Amino acid sequence: MTAQPIIVCKDVTRRFGGLVANDSVNLEVRRGEILGLIGPNGAGKSTLFNLIAGSFPVSSGVIEFNGQNIASLPAARRCQLGIARTYQVPRSFDSMSVVENVTVGAFVRYPRMLDALNKAHEVLDYVGLTASAEASASELTPPQKRRLEVARALATEPKLLLLDEVLTGLTPSEARAGVELIRKIRETGITVVMVEHVMEVVMPLVDRAVVLHLGKVLAEGKPADVVRNDDVITAYLGERHRAA
């Protein structure tokens, strides 16, 4: 039986002046899956993330989370409902320690300082950053900063986790570790949607892939089917991929 959707986008459009970044996007994210959102630069992937997370409103259309229309809700309210996200460029509080950064996320569920701090330490252990808990966030390497972003998002205890290029720029061993962490997160019941450009890493990881092109959904389906789609090859993967 097909899992019920946790997110449903219905004719979602976002305009920036005369630019249409997302154009009547219809998309379902199934509960418990890892969904890959792929496509060329400028396809509208990060814009769609921002619309789901509430960073800015839709120009038109509906976004439902667990059956509730959230299109008009602010980002903080969506986080309380169970939507968390990372950013393409990590946004850590560099004047604060690593554990303080994660505690900020934990306050969403744990208003008491001690409870939030305990949750932060629990999440840092989960993502493998316990040894850096008391270090300044500014001292972390770029891969560690990406893990810190994931940790802060997990501290909000989300039902849906939006990962924006968390594997980009990593070495092969770091990428493998990142993939294992994402799989571990899904095993806890959290639904994952990820934007990624590292095709050879992300395609074996995701259950389904949705390809955006010029703000529209170009194709969706199982990864093996999507990468063989003629439209996807033409718009995104290139003729070299077709030959391979």
Secondary structure as the mmCIF struct_conf table of DSSP 4:
data_model
#
loop_
_struct_conf.conf_type_id
_struct_conf.id
_struct_conf.beg_label_comp_id
_struct_conf.beg_label_asym_id
_struct_conf.beg_label_seq_id
_struct_conf.end_label_comp_id
_struct_conf.end_label_asym_id
_struct_conf.end_label_seq_id
HELX_LH_PP_P HELX_LH_PP_P1 THR A 2 GLN A 4
STRN STRN1 PRO A 5 PHE A 16
TURN_TY1_P TURN_TY1_P1 GLY A 17 GLY A 18
STRN STRN2 LEU A 19 ARG A 30
TURN_TY1_P TURN_TY1_P2 ARG A 31 GLY A 32
STRN STRN3 ILE A 34 ILE A 38
BEND BEND1 PRO A 40 PRO A 40
TURN_TY1_P TURN_TY1_P3 ASN A 41 GLY A 42
BEND BEND2 ALA A 43 GLY A 44
HELX_RH_AL_P HELX_RH_AL_P1 LYS A 45 ALA A 53
TURN_TY1_P TURN_TY1_P4 GLY A 54 GLY A 54
BEND BEND3 SER A 55 PHE A 56
BEND BEND4 SER A 59 SER A 59
STRN STRN4 SER A 60 PHE A 65
TURN_TY1_P TURN_TY1_P5 ASN A 66 GLY A 67
STRN STRN5 GLN A 68 ASN A 69
TURN_TY1_P TURN_TY1_P6 ALA A 71 SER A 72
BEND BEND5 LEU A 73 LEU A 73
HELX_RH_AL_P HELX_RH_AL_P2 ALA A 75 LEU A 81
TURN_TY1_P TURN_TY1_P7 GLY A 82 GLY A 82
STRN STRN6 ILE A 83 ARG A 85
BEND BEND6 GLN A 88 VAL A 89
TURN_TY1_P TURN_TY1_P8 ASP A 94 SER A 95
BEND BEND7 MET A 96 MET A 96
STRN STRN7 SER A 97 SER A 97
HELX_RH_AL_P HELX_RH_AL_P3 VAL A 98 ALA A 106
TURN_TY1_P TURN_TY1_P9 PHE A 107 ARG A 109
BEND BEND8 ARG A 112 ARG A 112
HELX_RH_AL_P HELX_RH_AL_P4 MET A 113 VAL A 127
TURN_TY1_P TURN_TY1_P10 GLY A 128 GLY A 128
HELX_RH_3T_P HELX_RH_3T_P1 THR A 130 SER A 132
TURN_TY1_P TURN_TY1_P11 ALA A 133 GLU A 134
BEND BEND9 ALA A 135 ALA A 135
STRN STRN8 SER A 136 SER A 136
HELX_RH_3T_P HELX_RH_3T_P2 ALA A 137 GLU A 139
BEND BEND10 LEU A 140 LEU A 140
HELX_RH_AL_P HELX_RH_AL_P5 PRO A 142 LEU A 154
TURN_TY1_P TURN_TY1_P12 ALA A 155 THR A 156
BEND BEND11 LYS A 159 LYS A 159
STRN STRN9 LEU A 160 ASP A 164
BEND BEND12 GLU A 165 GLU A 165
TURN_TY1_P TURN_TY1_P13 VAL A 166 GLY A 169
HELX_RH_AL_P HELX_RH_AL_P6 PRO A 172 GLU A 187
TURN_TY1_P TURN_TY1_P14 THR A 188 GLY A 189
STRN STRN10 THR A 191 VAL A 195
BEND BEND13 HIS A 197 HIS A 197
HELX_RH_AL_P HELX_RH_AL_P7 MET A 199 VAL A 202
TURN_TY1_P TURN_TY1_P15 MET A 203 LEU A 205
BEND BEND14 ASP A 207 ASP A 207
STRN STRN11 ARG A 208 HIS A 213
TURN_TY1_P TURN_TY1_P16 LEU A 214 GLY A 215
STRN STRN12 LYS A 216 GLY A 221
HELX_RH_AL_P HELX_RH_AL_P8 PRO A 223 VAL A 226
TURN_TY1_P TURN_TY1_P17 VAL A 227 ARG A 228
HELX_RH_AL_P HELX_RH_AL_P9 ASP A 230 VAL A 232
HELX_RH_PI_P HELX_RH_PI_P1 ILE A 233 LEU A 237
HELX_RH_AL_P HELX_RH_AL_P10 GLU A 239 ALA A 243
#
